[in-house]
Amino acid sequence: MDALLKRCNIHLATSQLNQLWIYHQLLRRHDAELNLTRVRNFENMVLKLYADSILPALHAPLPSPLLDLGTGPGMPGIPLKIFRPDLHILLAESRQNRIEFLKKAAADVGLPGLDVVDRGIAPDFDRPVAGVITRAVEPIADTLARVAGCLMQDGLAIFMKGPRCDEEIEKASKTFASTYELADDIPYQIPHTPHRRRLVVFRRTVKPFSAGSARQMRQKHRIRVIESESNAIFKDLKKLLGGRGVKKQGQTLVCGPRLVAEAMKQAPERCLAWIGSGSRQLPPSDASGRLEWIQLAPELFQTLDTFGTKHPIVLFDIPTPAPWRPEDGPLDGCSLLVPFQDPENVGAVVRSAVAFGVDRIVLLAESANPFHPKAVRASAGTVLAAGLFQGPSLSEIPQDLPVIALAPSGRTLAQTQFPQSFCLLPGMEGPGLPSRWQANTVAVPMAPGVESLNAAVATAIALYEWRRR
């Protein structure tokens, strides 16, 4: 054992080797009964279990107290504690037979400052820790949500991962942009083996909620607990997944941690309810007391969480777009007429219009609802604060209006002169423009053989060219 560990640059004192040997014997003795590990070859146990558990301590600073999440038979926590006796380590495990094994191992090996947490870790676990470490296969984003109640501000969440975890890292970084930051990403290898690893470290940037905070939230907000899909409130919420329900109720669902945070910050008076899975996803501590707290059964929350963010959703009171009549004419600059029927295209084009300083965004009667959850998400939240206007049908736009229409068959955009005041009119997805607009169209130049661009993309390019000039 000592020789194998030294090959990995892990040097243990005799007393530490004795402790690790006692733990090894316990693991072998109880494995058949408790199914503690699938690794049973001696050399593999030393390298893949014990050395693998200790190596993070050679590559990154480990905070204390450190929570070993989903420790199973005690890894990486027990080997780490033997190697770093100065650390206070908590072993979290929910399976009763393994809990008993962990307690016996802590006593037999002789490891003061090693505590067994005999429960699963969820956001309501509020014992403060400076770090979390895990070898579990759970996605990074799920673990960051799980430790929301215990990981202290500036605390580290340390993930022992395989080499192919870029997608997990990207998703976690986007999902928790307002509460965590990627602090480190360290590739390494178990020496003298082909086994590659990555140590991914996220730092928490905000304070966790405490049990006291949870009590305050329950006292502060009106709570509705919904467990049945036949509940009238849930039925109304479910209707908001479609444009018709959004239009009828004048409300929408804002999904995703960043969009939710922006909505709560920019328009708190329009945020009507905080919708979470059960009682563990607390509203922000600075949220208004008028915000309702809707606690859904997990399966009901999944129905509303169509984007799979697993983050609470905000019920948002949408503003009513001001009316626009063609006889009002365009303002100085560009007025964008939006006929898109795909809500994601509507959201994307509103985002581009706001980015390029369009003076007026007019939603034609053909347009999908800009507050459809898909449109809100595609717009990155810009529709919630954009100056939107409601216009007539495309057929009611008079031909004497100064309109620049977009179509693949038009003259090239580079040859187009933009008037001081004009309306930009892209065609609808599929049908394109009505024939009466075809005579005076402009096109984005494309490589031969490409039939057309996505309507929202073509509009964004035209708006960029206008703004550039």
N, C-alpha and C positions, 0 to 999 in steps of 0.2 A: 504494500500500500504506500509506504513512504517513498519508494523508488518511482512509482507511477505518478505520485503527486509532484515530486521534484522535477520530473520531466515537464510538468506544466508550470514550473516556476512557483510552486506552492510549497513552502517550507513550514512544517509544523514542529513544535517542541514535542518532546516525548510524552508529556502529559496530554497534549492535544491529540496526538496520534492514538493514545490509549482511549480517549473519549470517543474519537471517531470509530475506533475498532469496536467498542461497546455498542455504539449505535448500529454499526454494520451487522453485528451478531443479532441484535434485536430485530432488525429488518429481515434477516434471513429466517429467523426463528418463527416470526409471526406472518410471514408473507403468504404461505399456503392458506392460512385461515382467513386472512383479511384482504388478500389480493392487493398488496401494497405497491407492487411495482412489476412491470413487464420485463425489466432488465435484470437478468439473473447470473450472467457470466461475470466472474469476479473482476476481470480487468475492465469490462464495460461498466460495471457498477461504480468502480473507482473513478473512471473518466467521465462517464455520461451522467452520473448522479452527484458524486461528491465534488470532483474537480469543477464540473459545470456549475455547481451551486456556489462555489467559492470564487471563481474567476471574476464575477462582476466587481468584487472588492479590489481587484488589481487594476481595474479599468476606470472606475468612477468612485467619487466619494459617496459613502453611504450614510444617510442621516439616521438619527436615533431620537425617539423610538421609531422602529421600522416594522411595518405590518407586512407579513408574508401572506398574501391573499391566495386562498385556495391551496394551502400548503400540502394537502394530501398526507403522505407519510412523514412530512417534515422538511420538505425541500422547496426552496433553498435555505429555509430558516435555520435548521439545526446545524448543517455543515458551516454556514456563515457564522453562527454564534460560536461554534468551536474555534473557528479561525479568528474571529473578532470578538473576544469575550467582553469588550467594552460596550458593544451595542446592546441596547434593550430591544429585544425582538418579540413580536406578538405573532403567534401562529393561528391563523383563522381557518377553521374547518367546521363544516356543518354535519358531517356523517359521524354518528355516535361511536361506531366501533373504532374509527380512526382517532376520534377525540381521546378515547381511553388509551390507545397506543401512544399518542403524543404525550399524554401526561406521564405515562410510565417511562417513556424515553427521556423526558426532561429530568425525572427523578433519578433514574438509573445512571444516566450519563453524568449528572451533576452539573446542571446549567442554571445557576441563579441569573435572574434577569431575562428568563425565557418564559413567557406567559402563553397559555392556550386560550384562545377566544372560541368558545364552543357555540358558534352560530355562523350563518351565512352573512356576508357583508352586503348591506344595502344602504341607500342614502340616509336611512334613519339611524345608522350606527355613528355615534358622535363622540367616541373616545378619540381625543386628538392625537395624531401621529405626524411626525415630520417627514415620513416617507412610506411608500408602498412599493413592494417588489413582488413580482409574480412570474411564474413559468407557465401559467395557464394558457390554454389555447383560445380563450375568449377574446373577441376583437378589442383593440385598444380603446375605442370610443365607449364600448359597454363598460369597461373597467373604470374609465374616468367618471362616468355617470355614477357608478356603484360607490365610489369613495367620496362622493360630494359632501357627506356630512362629517368626515373624519380627517381628511387631509388638510393640514394647516396651510395658510397663505405662505407662499414661497416653498412649500413642501414639494417633494419630488415623487413622481410616479415612475417607477423603473420597470421596464418590460424586457424580459429575456426572450428574444424572438429569433426565428430563423432568418435567413438572408433575404427572403422575398416578402417583405411586409410594407413596401412603399405605398400600396393602395390603402392599407390600414392607417398608416401615418397621415396620409393626405386627408382621409375622411375625418380622422380625429381632430386634425388641425383646423379643418373647416367647421366641424360641428361645435367645437369648444373654443372658438377663436376668442371669445370674450372672457373665458375663465382659465384657460391653460395656454402655455406657449411651449413649443418644442425647444428643449434646452440642450439636448445632445443626441447624437446618433452615431454609435461607435461599433464598427465592424471588427470582429476578432475571430479567432479560431481556437478550438481546443488543441493545444500543441501536439504535434506528432500524430494527428488524426485528420481525416478529411472533413470533420464536422465544423461547419461555419456557423457563426452566431452574430446577432446584432443586439446591442444594448441601446434601447430607445428610451430616452428620458424626457418626460414632460414636467414642467414646473407650473404649479398652481399660482395664479396671479390675483385671486380674490379670496376673501375669508370664507370658510365653510359655514353652513348653517348649524347652529347648536340645537340641542333639544329645547332649550329655552326659546330660541327663535321660532321653532316649530309651534310651540304653545302660543307664542304671541301672534303668529300668522293665523292660527285657528280662532283666536279671540278677535282678531282684527277684521277678517273677511267673512262674508256670508258664504257658507259652504253648502254645496249640493252634492250629495253622494248618489251616483247613478250606476246601477248594476244590471239593469234590464234594457235590452235593445228596443223594447216597446215603450220605454219612457218618452213622453212627449218632447222634453227638452232635447234628448239625444236624437230623436227623429228630425227635429229642426236643425240640429248641428250637422247631421248627416246630409241634409239637403244642400248645405253650403258647399259640398264637394262639386256641385254643378253650377253653371252660370245662371240657370233659371232660379235656383234657390237663393243665390246671392242677390239677384235683382229684386226678387219678391220680398226678402227679409231686410234688405239694406245692410247686410252684414257679411263679413268674410272671415276665413280662418287664415291666420298668419302662422306659417310653419318654419321651423329652423331656428337655432339659437341666435344667430346674428340678426335675422329679420325680426324676431321677437324682441330682442334687446333694442333695436332701432325704433320699432313701433312704440315700445314702452317709454322710450326717451323722447321721441319727437312729437308724439300725440297721445300722451297718457290719458287725456280726457275721452279719447275714442276707444280706449281699450276697455272692453266690457267684462271680460271673464278670462281667468287663467285656467286652462284645461289641462289636467295632468292624469297620469296613470296612478290611481290610488292616492294615498295621502303623503307619499314620500317626496314628491316633486313640488317643493314649496314656491310660492310667489316671491318675487324680489322683496327684500326687506323695506325698500323705499316705495313700494307700490301703494297707490291710494287705497283707502279702506273701502271705497265704492266698488273696487274690483271684486267680482264674485270669484270664488274658487270652486271649480267643478271637478270633482274627483270621480273619474270613470273607472269601471272595472277594466283590467288590462286588455281583455279582448275587444272591448268597446273603443278604447283608446287606439288600438291598432287599426281599427276601421277608419278612424279619422286621420291617423298618421300615414297618409298615402305615400309620403316621400321617405318614410322609414327613418326619420331623424331621432326618434325616441326621446325627443325633447318636448316639454310642454308647449301647447298651442295657445295663441291668444285669439279670442273672439273680438273682432274689430268692427266698429261702427263706421261704415264707409261714407265719405262725403258725396254729395250729389253734384255731378258735373253741371256747370252753368250751360244754358242753351246757346246754340250758335245758329244764326240764320245766314244763308248765302248772301243775302242783300247787305249784311254787315260788312262783307268784303274781308280781305286779309289785312292783318296788321302790317306795319313795317317789318320787313324780314320774311321769315318762312312760317306759314301755317301748315301743319301736317294733317292731312285727311287720312284717317285710318279705317280701311274696310275689312281688315283681316278677320277671318272666322276661327282661326286657331288661337286659343288664349295665350299659348306660349309665344306666338309671334307678336301678339298685341303687347305682352309684357316686355319682350325684347325690343320692340320698336319704340316704346315709351322710354325705356332706359336710354336708348341711343339719342332720342329727341332731346331729352333732358341734358344729356352729356354734351350735345352740340349746340345747346342754347336756342332751341326752337321756341318761337314766341307763343305759339298756340297749338295745342294738340286736340284735334277734333275727331271724336269717335263717331263714325257714320252708323246708320241704323243696322248695317250688315255686320258691324264689328262684334266680336265676342266681348263678353263683359271684362273690363280691365281689372276687376277685382276678383275674378275667378282665382282660386288658390294657385293654379298653375301660372296665371299671368302675374300674380304678385311675386311668386318665386322667380320667374324668368326676368322680371324687372329689377331684381335685387332690392325690392321694396320701394323703388322710386314712384310707383303708381300711388302709394299712400300719401305722397305729398306733392305730386305733380299737378300743374294747373290744367285740368282736363275740361273739355267742352263736349256737349252732346249735340251732334249734327243730324241732318236729315238723311234720307236714303241716297245712295249713289246716283240713282236716276233723277233725283231732284236738284243736283248740282248744275247750275246754268252754265252754258258753254261760253258765255261772255266773261266768266270769272277768270282772272289770270292764273291758269293752272299749268304746271309742268307735270306731265304724267310719265310714269316709268313703265317701260315694256321692253322685252328683249329685241324687238324689231325696230326700235327707234334710232334716231341719230345718236352718235356717241356723246357721252357725258362731257368729254373734254371740249367739244365744240359748242356747248350750251352756255348761253348768257343768262344769268339769274337776274330777274327784275328786282327792283327795290322792295316790292311787296308781291308775294305770290303764294299760291297753295301748291304743295307737293302731294301728288296723288299716286300711290303705288297700286298695282292691280291686286285683286283678290287671289288667294292661293287657288290654283286650278283654273278657274274661268278667266282670270286676268282682268283686262279692262273692257268695258262696253265699247262697241264699235265706234261710237261717236267721239271717243277720245283717242282712237288709234292714229289719226292723221297728224297729231302733234305730240309725239312721244320722244323720250330720250332713253338711252340704254347704257348700262354698265358694260364696257368692253370685256369680252371673255375669250378664252382660247377656242379655236374651232372644235366642233363636236360636242360642246357643252350647251345643252338646250337652254337652261336658265339657272339663275341663282335663287336661293331661298328669298322670299319676298321681304322679310325683315332685314336680311343681310344686304340686299340690293338697296333698300331704303337707307340703311346706315351709311353705305358708301356714298350715296348721293348727298346725304346731309353733311358728311365729312367734307366732300368737295365744295359744297356751298360755304361751309364755315371757313374752310381753308382760304377761299378767295376773299 
